Structure formats: C-alpha cells, structure tokens
Amino acid sequence: MTKVRARATAVAGRAGIVTAVLAVAGAGVWVVAKASVPEAGPITTEIPALQVQAAPVEPGTLAPVGASVGGAQQQGQPQQRSGRDLLAGWSERAAPVMGIPARALQAYGNAELAARAELPGCKLSWATLAGIGRIESNHGQYGGAALGADGLPSKPIIGVPLDGSPGVKAIGDTDGGRFDGDSTHDRAVGPMQFIPSTWAKYNSDGNGDGVGDPQQIDDAALAAARYLCAGSRDMSAAQGWWAGIMSYNNSIEYAQKVFGLADGFAKSARTLTTG
C-alpha cells in the first residue's frame, strides 16, 4: 500500500492538505459513487495539522488508550433508528468535552460500530478516526467550512493539485474531475482527504442513502475505517495501529500527531457517564 508522503510540517504549510490516501490494490468498490462534480476551491493557507503537536512516542511501541462508543455500541446495528438515536445522544454529550463538532463525532462513532460489526478483529476506535479527521480537515471545517446536519460541509473540501510542486507528489487526473473539479491533476477530497483513485476502491455508504460521497462525513469516516482495517489489521495493538496510520500517511510525525490526538480524545471520553 502506498500513500502520498508528507515530507515535513513546514512542507505541509506550503502544500496545503497533502495527507491524502493513494490507491490500494485489491480493495473492492463498496457502493456506487456520487456523480456530482464540485468546483475546485481556492487554496487556503489554513493547515489543520500545523496546530497539532506530535506526541513523543516511538513508532510501534504502544497504541493510544482504548475507547469505544458509549451506550450506542450495545446496539451493534448503527444504522437502526434506536442505535442512531443513542449514537447522536452520545456525540452531543461528548462533543464539548472533546472539542469536536457533534456531527463529526457521530460519524466517527458510527464508523467504529460499522467496522466492529463487519471486521470485528480490527478493533478500531472512533478516537483514532477523530485524530485523523482533526489533522486532515479539522473535522470537516477546513477553509472555513461547517458541517451540516446532513454530514456535508458547507462547501466542498478540496486539497491542492497534486502536480509535483515542492512537497507534493505528482498524480495525474484519475476521475475526470468528478470528485475534485480538476481534470488535470488529482486532489484530495472531503473531510478525510481521499485521493479519487482510492475513493473508487474504498467508496462507502456510511449514512445509508445508497451512494458514497467522499465529502459526506459518514461515508468518508467509514471508508477510512475500512482502509485502516485492511489486511486483517488489529488497530488495538501497537504494531497494527502504527502500520494502519503509516499506511494512511507514511510519515512518523503524522502518526505521532494522530497518536496524541487519539490518546487525548480517549482519555477525555473516560470522564463521560454512560447511557
């Protein structure tokens, strides 16, 4: 599995969001892709990852503190109304503690539940997805966007052209501009910053509307969960966790940042009462 390399935080500052996922051979297409074509947005100087400190943890030595979704996990069926209601209640209570928008937290929790039902050996936590979401797009708020109740950002989240400029790998267009509005080069798209070619392989329907849209945070979070869980990976173990994050972005500094965020979110969750 390959991934666009983030050479350094300083380089990321010049390049914009460069932590996008490349294509992974052998993965299946999960649902039909949404066909709307966004306009390629202007490049912003806001880089979510720059504000995050890397945790002083040696790669592969330990995994973040474990955390599972609250009472909603007992349902085992995140798409059922009762399960979704419990998940929404948990996210509303947890959001101010975590500093994460409730709608984003709901998506991360739903993706954990779906992954645990589909790939129980993976043991992926919502906290890890939240760490990635914070670095990639500040939970769908990149460039001044805001998540709506439908899980879509107020404007498409689209990264810089992957045109081979300093710090950016050159990737020619693979989607005809379908997802990124760029018919010359690929760009990372959505809250979890997927490269179009990878989205074609991990395309997921997290909100149950029958289509997969990388801009919709339920869909994007579930696709990220399936990506991290690929190859029967155990995301609760140190080796599996680091391998998963490094497959998402082959950068030690990136993984250390995700570690610090995920560990902090999980520890904050322990202060919540269940129910």
Secondary structure in CASP SS format (residue, H / E / C, confidence):
PFRMAT SS
TARGET T0000
AUTHOR 0000-0000-0000
METHOD secondary structure of the structure
MODEL  1
M C 1.00
T C 1.00
K E 1.00
V C 1.00
R C 1.00
A C 1.00
R C 1.00
A C 1.00
T H 1.00
A H 1.00
V H 1.00
A H 1.00
G H 1.00
R H 1.00
A H 1.00
G C 1.00
I C 1.00
V C 1.00
T C 1.00
A C 1.00
V E 1.00
L C 1.00
A C 1.00
V C 1.00
A C 1.00
G C 1.00
A C 1.00
G C 1.00
V C 1.00
W C 1.00
V C 1.00
V C 1.00
A E 1.00
K C 1.00
A C 1.00
S C 1.00
V C 1.00
P C 1.00
E C 1.00
A C 1.00
G C 1.00
P C 1.00
I C 1.00
T C 1.00
T C 1.00
E C 1.00
I C 1.00
P H 1.00
A H 1.00
L H 1.00
Q H 1.00
V C 1.00
Q C 1.00
A C 1.00
A C 1.00
P C 1.00
V C 1.00
E C 1.00
P C 1.00
G C 1.00
T C 1.00
L C 1.00
A C 1.00
P C 1.00
V C 1.00
G C 1.00
A C 1.00
S C 1.00
V C 1.00
G C 1.00
G H 1.00
A H 1.00
Q H 1.00
Q H 1.00
Q C 1.00
G C 1.00
Q C 1.00
P C 1.00
Q C 1.00
Q C 1.00
R H 1.00
S H 1.00
G H 1.00
R H 1.00
D H 1.00
L H 1.00
L H 1.00
A H 1.00
G H 1.00
W H 1.00
S H 1.00
E H 1.00
R H 1.00
A H 1.00
A H 1.00
P H 1.00
V H 1.00
M H 1.00
G C 1.00
I C 1.00
P C 1.00
A H 1.00
R H 1.00
A H 1.00
L H 1.00
Q H 1.00
A H 1.00
Y H 1.00
G H 1.00
N H 1.00
A H 1.00
E H 1.00
L H 1.00
A H 1.00
A H 1.00
R H 1.00
A H 1.00
E H 1.00
L C 1.00
P C 1.00
G C 1.00
C C 1.00
K C 1.00
L C 1.00
S C 1.00
W H 1.00
A H 1.00
T H 1.00
L H 1.00
A H 1.00
G H 1.00
I H 1.00
G H 1.00
R H 1.00
I H 1.00
E H 1.00
S H 1.00
N C 1.00
H C 1.00
G C 1.00
Q C 1.00
Y H 1.00
G H 1.00
G H 1.00
A C 1.00
A C 1.00
L E 1.00
G C 1.00
A C 1.00
D C 1.00
G C 1.00
L C 1.00
P E 1.00
S C 1.00
K C 1.00
P C 1.00
I C 1.00
I E 1.00
G C 1.00
V C 1.00
P C 1.00
L C 1.00
D E 1.00
G C 1.00
S C 1.00
P C 1.00
G C 1.00
V C 1.00
K C 1.00
A E 1.00
I C 1.00
G E 1.00
D C 1.00
T C 1.00
D C 1.00
G C 1.00
G C 1.00
R C 1.00
F C 1.00
D C 1.00
G C 1.00
D C 1.00
S C 1.00
T C 1.00
H E 1.00
D C 1.00
R C 1.00
A C 1.00
V E 1.00
G C 1.00
P C 1.00
M C 1.00
Q C 1.00
F E 1.00
I C 1.00
P H 1.00
S H 1.00
T H 1.00
W H 1.00
A H 1.00
K H 1.00
Y H 1.00
N C 1.00
S C 1.00
D C 1.00
G C 1.00
N C 1.00
G C 1.00
D C 1.00
G C 1.00
V C 1.00
G E 1.00
D C 1.00
P C 1.00
Q C 1.00
Q C 1.00
I H 1.00
D H 1.00
D H 1.00
A H 1.00
A H 1.00
L H 1.00
A H 1.00
A H 1.00
A H 1.00
R H 1.00
Y H 1.00
L H 1.00
C C 1.00
A C 1.00
G C 1.00
S C 1.00
R C 1.00
D C 1.00
M C 1.00
S C 1.00
A C 1.00
A H 1.00
Q H 1.00
G H 1.00
W H 1.00
W H 1.00
A H 1.00
G H 1.00
I H 1.00
M H 1.00
S H 1.00
Y H 1.00
N C 1.00
N C 1.00
S C 1.00
I H 1.00
E H 1.00
Y H 1.00
A H 1.00
Q H 1.00
K H 1.00
V H 1.00
F H 1.00
G H 1.00
L H 1.00
A H 1.00
D H 1.00
G H 1.00
F H 1.00
A H 1.00
K H 1.00
S H 1.00
A H 1.00
R C 1.00
T C 1.00
L C 1.00
T C 1.00
T C 1.00
G C 1.00
END
